[in-house]
Amino acid sequence: MSAVTLARALLPGMVARGFGRVVNVASTASLKGYAYVVPYVAAKHALLGFSRALALEVARHGVTVNCVCPGFTETPLLTESAARIEAKTGRDGRAALAANNPQGRLFTPDEVADAVLYLCAAPGVNGSALALSGGEV
């Protein structure tokens, strides 16, 4: 609900100024399903739907609303996930997660930030989901 709370707090000022950018960080899970993480996938689909609907509501006021949808990204959450995979399967957890990406790699937080900056600089992009997925989706 953090995206909803922030939108309620910040959009009135953006609309009044006639300019604003909202970029929500979703996930490739907002674009496709993944087994064994149904609640996460449902939440990310909801975030993307919320963002697209909100984009339509504020489009005529100089405000854009978009999502960045990264694949597996080097974060503490990924480190925990990799450790769980290793503990349960004995496989290299990072390699298992990177195998989902056609480029065979994990993303960096800087790459996600670059995608956010792009959307902030692109006034004609509104209601979009920018996949940072190496071709996965």
NUTOR-705560 format. One line per 10 residues: their letters; for each residue x, y, z of N, C-alpha, C. Coordinates in nm, 4 decimals. Atoms other than C-alpha are relative to their C-alpha. Example, Ala and Ser with C-alpha at 12.3 -4.5 7.8 and 13.67 -1.06 7.14 Angstrom:
<recs>
as) 0.0890 -0.1190 0.0000 1.2300 -0.4500 0.7800 0.0900 0.1200 0.0000  -0.0820 -0.1190 -0.0060 1.3670 -0.1060 0.7140 -0.0770 0.1090 0.0730
</recs>
This chain:
<recs>
msavtlaral) 0.0814 -0.1206 0.0000 0.0000 0.0000 0.0000 0.0854 0.1264 0.0000  -0.0853 -0.1195 -0.0048 0.3025 0.2313 0.0102 -0.0158 0.0849 -0.1257  0.0179 -0.0774 0.1231 0.2514 0.3312 -0.3540 -0.1297 0.0805 0.0045  0.1282 -0.0697 -0.0123 -0.1110 0.4239 -0.2822 0.0127 0.1157 0.0988  -0.0175 -0.1031 -0.1021 -0.0180 0.6179 0.0325 0.0798 0.1182 -0.0551  -0.0820 -0.1074 0.0580 0.2536 0.8139 -0.1488 -0.0758 0.0766 -0.1085  0.0761 -0.0671 0.1061 0.0299 0.8853 -0.4478 -0.1032 0.0957 0.0604  0.0996 -0.0865 -0.0647 -0.2433 1.0225 -0.2210 0.0634 0.1256 0.0575  -0.0670 -0.1140 -0.0632 0.0077 1.2482 -0.0480 0.0621 0.0949 -0.1013  -0.0811 -0.0819 0.0902 0.2066 1.3720 -0.3474 -0.0693 0.0449 -0.1284
lpgmvargfg) 0.0626 -0.0359 0.1281 -0.0216 1.3765 -0.6521 -0.0732 0.1336 0.0001  0.0677 -0.1300 0.0052 -0.2310 1.6794 -0.5518 0.0962 0.1151 -0.0320  -0.0986 -0.1040 0.0291 0.0812 1.8989 -0.5543 0.0523 -0.0079 -0.1421  -0.0461 0.0167 0.1382 0.2013 1.7534 -0.8837 -0.1042 0.0519 -0.0983  0.1092 -0.0447 0.0880 -0.1361 1.8129 -1.0468 -0.0126 0.1520 0.0056  0.0099 -0.1464 -0.0141 -0.1502 2.1687 -0.9090 0.1126 0.0711 -0.0745  -0.1149 -0.0582 0.0723 0.1974 2.2409 -1.0542 -0.0053 -0.0269 -0.1493  0.0048 0.0376 0.1411 0.1106 2.0754 -1.3838 0.1219 -0.0804 -0.0437  -0.1174 0.0815 0.0318 0.4166 1.8511 -1.3634 0.0279 -0.0974 0.1130  -0.0429 0.0973 -0.1002 0.5228 1.5341 -1.1879 0.0336 -0.1320 -0.0639
rvvnvastas) -0.0385 0.1336 0.0453 0.6741 1.1916 -1.2262 -0.0152 -0.0968 0.1163  0.0122 0.1087 -0.0954 0.5766 0.8784 -1.0405 0.0566 -0.1238 -0.0688  -0.0557 0.1247 0.0526 0.7861 0.5679 -1.0991 -0.0026 -0.1023 0.1132  0.0079 0.1077 -0.0977 0.6928 0.2582 -0.9054 0.0926 -0.1131 -0.0429  -0.0869 0.1134 0.0304 0.9371 -0.0291 -0.8832 -0.0806 -0.1272 0.0236  0.0770 0.1246 -0.0051 0.7449 -0.3437 -0.9641 0.0991 -0.1165 -0.0108  -0.0832 0.1186 0.0152 0.9150 -0.6600 -1.0908 -0.0406 -0.0679 -0.1298  0.0441 0.0832 0.1124 0.9160 -0.8981 -1.3820 -0.1201 -0.0838 0.0429  0.1165 0.0727 -0.0515 0.6637 -1.0751 -1.1578 -0.1301 0.0747 -0.0248  0.1217 -0.0734 0.0345 0.4186 -0.7980 -1.2492 -0.0394 -0.0252 -0.1454
lkgyayvvpy) 0.0218 0.0239 0.1427 0.4466 -0.9082 -1.6134 -0.0254 -0.1466 -0.0339  0.0198 0.1437 0.0213 0.4345 -1.2870 -1.5761 -0.0145 -0.0663 0.1352  0.0095 0.0739 -0.1253 0.3740 -1.5506 -1.3147 0.1287 -0.0741 0.0307  -0.1097 0.0848 -0.0466 0.6347 -1.7347 -1.1104 -0.0582 -0.0974 0.1007  0.0471 0.1000 -0.0948 0.5684 -2.0573 -0.9255 0.0590 0.0255 0.1388  -0.0423 -0.0009 -0.1403 0.5952 -2.0701 -0.5456 0.0065 0.1379 0.0646  0.0013 -0.1347 -0.0586 0.5617 -1.6928 -0.4921 -0.1298 0.0721 -0.0383  0.1298 -0.0523 0.0427 0.1916 -1.6406 -0.5618 -0.0347 0.1337 0.0660  0.0345 -0.1301 -0.0594 0.1368 -1.3599 -0.3059 0.0847 0.1145 -0.0562  -0.0883 -0.1023 0.0562 0.4381 -1.1678 -0.4402 -0.0443 0.0373 -0.1410
vaakhallgf) 0.0438 -0.0254 0.1377 0.3214 -1.2053 -0.8008 -0.1312 0.0790 0.0001  0.1283 -0.0708 -0.0069 -0.0305 -1.0936 -0.7081 0.0195 0.1457 0.0404  -0.0259 -0.1372 -0.0443 0.1014 -0.7862 -0.5262 0.0634 0.0824 -0.1108  -0.0676 -0.0740 0.1074 0.3241 -0.6874 -0.8190 -0.0939 0.0243 -0.1176  0.1016 -0.0246 0.1023 0.0409 -0.7341 -1.0704 -0.0916 0.1148 0.0428  0.0852 -0.1080 -0.0517 -0.1705 -0.5083 -0.8482 0.0694 0.1348 -0.0118  -0.0740 -0.1257 0.0104 0.1011 -0.2428 -0.8392 0.0032 0.0499 -0.1439  -0.0009 -0.0403 0.1406 0.1253 -0.2405 -1.2183 -0.1384 0.0487 -0.0433  0.1356 -0.0435 0.0343 -0.2531 -0.2189 -1.2576 -0.0347 0.1338 0.0612  0.0202 -0.1277 -0.0677 -0.2720 0.0613 -1.0029 0.0709 0.1116 -0.0760
sralalevar) -0.0796 -0.1019 0.0690 0.0035 0.2510 -1.1848 -0.0604 0.0354 -0.1353  0.0586 -0.0265 0.1326 -0.1603 0.2142 -1.5268 -0.1306 0.0768 0.0117  0.1265 -0.0711 -0.0183 -0.4999 0.3273 -1.3998 0.0252 0.1434 0.0457  -0.0329 -0.1339 -0.0492 -0.3497 0.6217 -1.2125 0.0577 0.0856 -0.1121  -0.0582 -0.0733 0.1138 -0.1545 0.7204 -1.5251 -0.1096 0.0624 -0.0863  0.1109 -0.0532 0.0802 -0.4836 0.7641 -1.7112 -0.0680 0.1170 0.0703  0.0682 -0.1056 -0.0753 -0.6279 0.9796 -1.4345 0.0767 0.1320 0.0003  -0.0786 -0.1229 -0.0135 -0.3406 1.2296 -1.4251 0.0685 0.0416 -0.1301  -0.0707 -0.0245 0.1262 -0.2245 1.2240 -1.7885 -0.0170 0.1429 -0.0512  0.0252 -0.1350 0.0518 -0.3817 1.5593 -1.8777 0.0519 0.1109 0.0919
hgvtvncvcp) -0.0498 -0.0984 -0.0968 -0.2146 1.7292 -1.5824 0.1522 0.0082 0.0025  -0.1454 -0.0071 0.0058 0.1489 1.6909 -1.6882 0.0718 -0.0982 0.0911  -0.0566 0.0997 -0.0904 0.2038 1.3958 -1.4572 0.0023 -0.1343 -0.0719  -0.0079 0.1348 0.0551 0.3264 1.0557 -1.5717 0.0170 -0.0998 0.1141  -0.0110 0.1086 -0.0974 0.3016 0.7280 -1.3831 0.0426 -0.1252 -0.0761  -0.0544 0.1174 0.0668 0.5107 0.4289 -1.4863 0.0562 -0.0969 0.1020  -0.0661 0.1004 -0.0836 0.6699 0.1141 -1.3488 0.1293 -0.0452 -0.0654  -0.1195 0.0729 0.0400 1.0189 -0.0257 -1.3728 -0.0199 -0.1423 0.0513  0.0236 0.1400 -0.0352 1.0007 -0.4039 -1.3730 0.1293 -0.0803 -0.0125  -0.1275 0.0702 0.0085 1.3436 -0.5463 -1.2921 -0.0136 -0.1486 0.0306
gftetpllte) -0.0175 0.1392 -0.0380 1.4376 -0.9100 -1.2845 0.0800 -0.0068 0.1282  -0.0753 0.0183 -0.1242 1.6483 -1.0511 -1.0040 0.1148 0.0998 0.0083  -0.0934 -0.1102 -0.0196 1.8582 -0.7659 -0.8663 0.0808 -0.0223 0.1274  -0.0922 0.0163 -0.1132 2.1573 -0.7704 -0.6324 -0.0431 0.0883 0.1174  0.0465 -0.0684 -0.1208 1.9916 -0.6715 -0.3046 0.0102 -0.0967 0.1177  0.0022 0.0922 -0.1143 1.9814 -0.8124 0.0495 -0.1089 -0.1078 -0.0134  0.1059 0.0991 0.0201 1.6530 -0.9846 -0.0442 0.0486 -0.1127 -0.0907  -0.0536 0.1019 0.0891 1.8284 -1.1645 -0.3295 0.1002 -0.0885 0.0741  -0.0972 0.0773 -0.0776 2.1083 -1.2713 -0.0945 -0.0711 -0.1028 0.0879  0.0785 0.0925 -0.0826 1.8483 -1.4246 0.1399 -0.0617 -0.1099 -0.0850
saarieaktg) 0.0614 0.0992 0.0890 1.6713 -1.5980 -0.1490 0.1027 -0.1007 -0.0480  -0.1064 0.0888 0.0467 1.9976 -1.7393 -0.2827 0.0420 -0.0965 0.1108  -0.0379 0.0858 -0.1131 2.0860 -1.8709 0.0625 -0.1049 -0.1081 0.0244  0.1066 0.0993 -0.0166 1.7466 -2.0442 0.0920 0.0092 -0.1075 -0.1077  -0.0135 0.0971 0.1097 1.7940 -2.2065 -0.2492 0.1158 -0.0954 0.0293  -0.1175 0.0821 -0.0298 2.1392 -2.3283 -0.1472 -0.0283 -0.0978 0.1142  0.0287 0.0853 -0.1154 2.0139 -2.4627 0.1863 -0.0945 -0.1143 -0.0367  0.1002 0.1014 0.0335 1.7228 -2.6507 0.0314 0.0435 -0.0937 -0.1113  -0.0323 0.0812 0.1179 1.8839 -2.7756 -0.2894 0.1471 -0.0358 -0.0124  -0.1428 0.0209 0.0156 2.2592 -2.7604 -0.2466 0.0574 0.0643 -0.1246
rdgraalaan) -0.0438 -0.0674 0.1223 2.2748 -2.5636 -0.5718 0.0459 0.1417 0.0319  -0.0423 -0.1404 -0.0111 2.4424 -2.2258 -0.6177 -0.1237 0.0873 -0.0202  0.1237 -0.0785 0.0055 2.1527 -1.9917 -0.5385 0.0062 0.1159 -0.0972  -0.0133 -0.1130 0.0929 2.2842 -1.6920 -0.7317 -0.0056 -0.0487 -0.1443  0.0015 0.0548 0.1359 2.3446 -1.9054 -1.0400 -0.1408 -0.0451 -0.0386  0.1371 0.0434 0.0279 1.9950 -2.0519 -1.0103 -0.0890 0.1185 -0.0345  0.0807 -0.1184 0.0281 1.8409 -1.7042 -1.0011 0.0421 0.0659 -0.1309  -0.0488 -0.0592 0.1248 2.0596 -1.5735 -1.2835 -0.0428 -0.0817 -0.1218  0.0401 0.0864 0.1118 1.9521 -1.8697 -1.4979 -0.1349 0.0406 -0.0588  0.1286 -0.0486 0.0523 1.6073 -1.7062 -1.5322 0.0180 0.1082 -0.1057
npqgrlftpd) -0.0274 -0.1116 0.0901 1.7679 -1.4242 -1.7296 0.0699 -0.0513 -0.1257  -0.0655 0.0450 0.1228 1.8500 -1.4892 -2.0975 0.1445 0.0476 -0.0125  -0.1384 -0.0461 -0.0005 2.1675 -1.2860 -2.0439 0.0839 -0.0740 0.1032  -0.0697 0.0800 -0.0995 2.2558 -1.5201 -1.7568 0.0616 0.0811 0.1122  -0.0596 -0.0860 -0.1019 2.3100 -1.2452 -1.5028 -0.1069 0.0582 0.0903  0.0854 -0.0741 -0.0922 2.1649 -1.0494 -1.2149 0.0181 0.1482 -0.0302  -0.0077 -0.1443 0.0217 2.0913 -0.6772 -1.2300 0.0573 0.0691 0.1228  -0.0531 -0.0791 -0.1109 2.2478 -0.4069 -1.0169 -0.1010 0.1076 0.0368  0.0869 -0.1118 -0.0375 2.0639 -0.1403 -0.8198 0.0227 0.1225 -0.0890  -0.0263 -0.1137 0.0892 2.2354 0.1185 -1.0432 -0.0751 -0.0124 -0.1316
evadavlylc) 0.0761 0.0184 0.1244 2.0705 -0.0334 -1.3492 -0.1480 0.0334 0.0211  0.1388 -0.0338 -0.0316 1.7311 -0.0032 -1.1822 -0.0139 0.1516 0.0110  0.0034 -0.1461 -0.0131 1.8082 0.3594 -1.0909 0.0074 0.0679 -0.1361  -0.0094 -0.0573 0.1351 1.9067 0.4330 -1.4526 -0.1340 -0.0093 -0.0729  0.1314 0.0159 0.0626 1.5712 0.2974 -1.5707 -0.0998 0.0995 0.0578  0.0872 -0.0992 -0.0640 1.3904 0.5194 -1.3181 0.0297 0.1387 -0.0563  -0.0380 -0.1315 0.0548 1.5857 0.8229 -1.4395 -0.0497 0.0172 -0.1434  0.0515 -0.0076 0.1376 1.4936 0.7424 -1.7997 -0.1480 0.0365 0.0011  0.1438 -0.0267 -0.0037 1.1239 0.7369 -1.7123 -0.0300 0.1401 0.0511  0.0195 -0.1364 -0.0487 1.1574 1.0654 -1.5251 0.0273 0.1038 -0.1088
aapgvngsal) -0.0369 -0.0930 0.1072 1.3047 1.2264 -1.8381 -0.0827 -0.0186 -0.1262  0.0750 0.0356 0.1210 1.0492 1.0819 -2.0823 -0.1463 0.0420 0.0139  0.1365 -0.0486 -0.0225 0.7328 1.2966 -2.0824 -0.1067 -0.0741 -0.0800  0.0982 0.0717 0.0814 0.5650 1.0873 -2.3518 -0.0235 -0.1431 0.0429  0.0182 0.1369 -0.0488 0.5960 0.7605 -2.1612 -0.0884 0.0071 0.1235  0.0974 -0.0070 -0.1083 0.2939 0.7124 -1.9380 -0.0793 -0.1293 0.0040  0.0747 0.1242 -0.0153 0.1267 0.4017 -1.8008 0.0764 -0.1213 -0.0494  -0.0818 0.1075 0.0557 0.4153 0.1843 -1.9116 0.0670 -0.0842 0.1078  -0.0787 0.0904 -0.0827 0.6007 -0.1084 -1.7639 0.1316 -0.0223 -0.0738  -0.1319 0.0130 0.0628 0.9700 -0.0863 -1.8493 0.0664 -0.1251 0.0582
alsggev) -0.0608 0.1259 -0.0445 1.1053 -0.4420 -1.8283 0.1513 0.0123 -0.0046  -0.1450 0.0075 -0.0122 1.4617 -0.4611 -1.7086 0.0271 -0.1474 0.0263  0.0058 0.1451 -0.0171 1.4839 -0.8305 -1.7762 0.0981 -0.0778 -0.0873  -0.0942 0.0715 0.0845 1.7588 -0.9128 -2.0243 -0.0667 -0.0844 -0.1068  0.0748 0.0750 0.1007 1.4897 -1.0458 -2.2575 -0.0918 -0.1063 0.0566  0.0864 0.1005 -0.0618 1.3048 -1.2648 -2.0068 -0.1475 0.0233 -0.0319  0.1389 -0.0353 0.0357 0.9785 -1.0789 -2.0711 0.0018 0.1137 -0.1011
</recs>
